[in-house]
């Protein structure tokens, strides 16, 4: 991330995800007394662990999207460089 901009997501967003949002999410789950986790199920129809996993999946999806965007930038740069080399150095003389 230090080398590229990612559409719709900044380095600050990634830092916050890693340093604040993820730890806060996990800590909030851990802090629920096990005997009271069933209250979440009664209120939402889903267990606390299911909701935690769903939230982690959402974060993972965003990370995967960022990695895809970074990889696409590298793929585009490689394609552009090989196209340039082909145009610059390819022999256009059919008799060469």
PyMOL commands that set and color helices and strands:
alter all, ss='L'
color gray80, all
select helices_A, chain A and resi 11-30+34-44+48-89
alter helices_A, ss='H'
color red, helices_A
deselect
rebuild
show_as cartoon
